[in-house]
Amino acid sequence: MKKKTLFLIGTAAAAGIYSAAKGKGPFNRLRFKKQHDSISRYVETHYPNGLYTPIEATENGWVTVVKRIGQPRIILYVTRDSMGNYIFTESVISES
């Protein structure tokens, strides 16, 4: 019984460490704090009442999907320029 409990605790700890390293679940906001701050301001300004999915890192920046009630979703690409400013590029997801 003791080995089973230790195994379960070890598995849960490994999953937590993996999630933290990859920025999954509740760790997404911690890993991408600056990006969340910037994206949330952008979404609030351009899409009031819109929500966005967890941020994913890409080769050249970050990506998220903006969800809006009754309207198509938008893929939001985020990069940074040489001055450190965030640049947003949008692409509408066509629903077929």
C-alpha positions as CSV (number, residue, x, y, z in Angstrom):
1,M,0.0,0.0,0.0
2,K,2.8,2.3,0.9
3,K,4.6,1.8,-2.5
4,K,1.3,2.5,-4.4
5,T,0.9,5.8,-2.5
6,L,4.4,6.8,-3.1
7,F,4.0,5.9,-6.8
8,L,0.8,8.1,-7.1
9,I,2.5,11.0,-5.3
10,G,5.5,10.7,-7.6
11,T,3.3,10.6,-10.7
12,A,1.3,13.6,-9.6
13,A,4.6,15.5,-8.9
14,A,6.0,14.6,-12.3
15,A,2.8,15.8,-14.0
16,G,2.9,19.0,-12.1
17,I,6.6,19.7,-13.0
18,Y,5.8,18.9,-16.6
19,S,2.8,21.2,-16.7
20,A,4.9,24.0,-15.1
21,A,7.7,23.6,-17.5
22,K,5.4,23.6,-20.6
23,G,3.1,26.3,-19.3
24,K,0.0,24.1,-19.3
25,G,-3.1,24.6,-17.2
26,P,-2.8,27.0,-14.4
27,F,0.9,27.5,-15.1
28,N,0.2,29.1,-18.5
29,R,-0.4,32.5,-16.9
30,L,2.8,32.2,-14.9
31,R,5.0,31.2,-17.8
32,F,3.5,33.8,-20.2
33,K,2.7,36.6,-17.8
34,K,3.9,39.6,-20.0
35,Q,2.1,38.1,-23.0
36,H,-1.1,37.5,-21.0
37,D,-1.0,41.2,-19.9
38,S,-0.6,42.5,-23.4
39,I,-3.0,40.0,-25.0
40,S,-5.7,40.6,-22.4
41,R,-5.5,44.4,-23.1
42,Y,-5.7,43.9,-26.8
43,V,-8.7,41.5,-26.6
44,E,-10.5,43.9,-24.2
45,T,-9.9,46.8,-26.5
46,H,-10.7,45.1,-29.9
47,Y,-13.2,42.4,-28.8
48,P,-15.1,43.4,-25.6
49,N,-16.4,40.3,-23.8
50,G,-14.1,38.2,-25.9
51,L,-12.1,35.4,-24.4
52,Y,-8.8,33.8,-25.4
53,T,-7.4,30.4,-25.1
54,P,-4.1,29.5,-23.3
55,I,-1.1,31.0,-25.0
56,E,1.2,28.7,-27.0
57,A,4.8,29.5,-27.8
58,T,5.8,29.3,-31.5
59,E,9.1,29.6,-33.4
60,N,8.6,33.4,-33.9
61,G,6.4,34.4,-31.0
62,W,3.1,33.3,-29.5
63,V,-0.4,32.3,-30.6
64,T,-3.9,32.2,-29.1
65,V,-7.4,31.9,-30.3
66,V,-10.0,34.7,-29.5
67,K,-13.5,33.4,-28.9
68,R,-16.4,35.7,-29.5
69,I,-20.1,35.0,-28.9
70,G,-22.0,34.5,-32.2
71,Q,-19.0,35.3,-34.4
72,P,-16.1,33.4,-36.0
73,R,-13.0,32.7,-33.9
74,I,-9.8,34.6,-34.6
75,I,-6.3,33.2,-34.4
76,L,-4.2,35.9,-32.8
77,Y,-0.4,35.8,-33.6
78,V,1.8,37.8,-31.4
79,T,5.5,38.8,-32.1
80,R,7.9,41.4,-30.7
81,D,9.8,44.0,-32.6
82,S,13.3,45.1,-32.0
83,M,12.1,47.7,-29.5
84,G,10.2,45.1,-27.4
85,N,6.7,46.1,-28.6
86,Y,4.1,43.5,-29.2
87,I,2.8,43.2,-32.7
88,F,-0.6,41.5,-33.3
89,T,-1.7,39.8,-36.5
90,E,-5.2,38.3,-36.8
91,S,-6.6,35.6,-39.0
92,V,-10.3,34.7,-39.0
93,I,-11.1,31.0,-38.7
94,S,-13.7,30.1,-41.2
95,E,-16.3,27.7,-39.9
96,S,-17.1,25.1,-42.5
